[in-house]
């Protein structure tokens, strides 16, 4: 191969190969983060109860984006317990302030909660 052709291939080929490698890496990482599927998993946090009487309700949850897929979740609530539904911008600190409690108390009432992975619509116990 003559030196001029080799220089042109290197000049254009190296950036093209780099972009192809980065694109493949991004696709693989994104597939890994999504678990390789397009379905969304909905989890219901367990709640603890100090009262002897509990009520059990069953909810049907549709998971997106695969319409028609259903799963059943059981939710046990304690009488007198108070719950809050997470809104956009909420933190455990802001919720604790609204209900005159502490973040530690919210963590105790919601043992399965991950403060860094709360999502809008998630229900947590506040009292």
Secondary structure in CASP SS format (residue, H / E / C, confidence):
PFRMAT SS
TARGET T0000
AUTHOR 0000-0000-0000
METHOD secondary structure of the structure
MODEL  1
X C 1.00
X C 1.00
X H 1.00
X H 1.00
X H 1.00
X H 1.00
X H 1.00
X H 1.00
X H 1.00
X H 1.00
X H 1.00
X H 1.00
X H 1.00
X H 1.00
X H 1.00
X H 1.00
X H 1.00
X H 1.00
X H 1.00
X H 1.00
X H 1.00
X H 1.00
X H 1.00
X H 1.00
X H 1.00
X H 1.00
X H 1.00
X H 1.00
X H 1.00
X H 1.00
X H 1.00
X H 1.00
X H 1.00
X C 1.00
X C 1.00
X C 1.00
X C 1.00
X C 1.00
X C 1.00
X C 1.00
X C 1.00
X C 1.00
X C 1.00
X C 1.00
X C 1.00
X C 1.00
X C 1.00
X C 1.00
X C 1.00
X C 1.00
X C 1.00
X C 1.00
X C 1.00
X E 1.00
X E 1.00
X E 1.00
X E 1.00
X E 1.00
X E 1.00
X E 1.00
X E 1.00
X E 1.00
X C 1.00
X C 1.00
X C 1.00
X C 1.00
X C 1.00
X C 1.00
X C 1.00
X E 1.00
X E 1.00
X E 1.00
X E 1.00
X E 1.00
X E 1.00
X E 1.00
X E 1.00
X E 1.00
X C 1.00
X C 1.00
X C 1.00
X C 1.00
X E 1.00
X E 1.00
X E 1.00
X C 1.00
X C 1.00
X C 1.00
X C 1.00
X C 1.00
X C 1.00
X H 1.00
X H 1.00
X H 1.00
X H 1.00
X H 1.00
X H 1.00
X H 1.00
X C 1.00
X C 1.00
X C 1.00
X C 1.00
X H 1.00
X H 1.00
X H 1.00
X H 1.00
X H 1.00
X H 1.00
X H 1.00
X C 1.00
X C 1.00
X C 1.00
X C 1.00
X C 1.00
X C 1.00
X C 1.00
X C 1.00
X C 1.00
X C 1.00
X C 1.00
X C 1.00
X C 1.00
X E 1.00
X E 1.00
X E 1.00
X C 1.00
X C 1.00
END
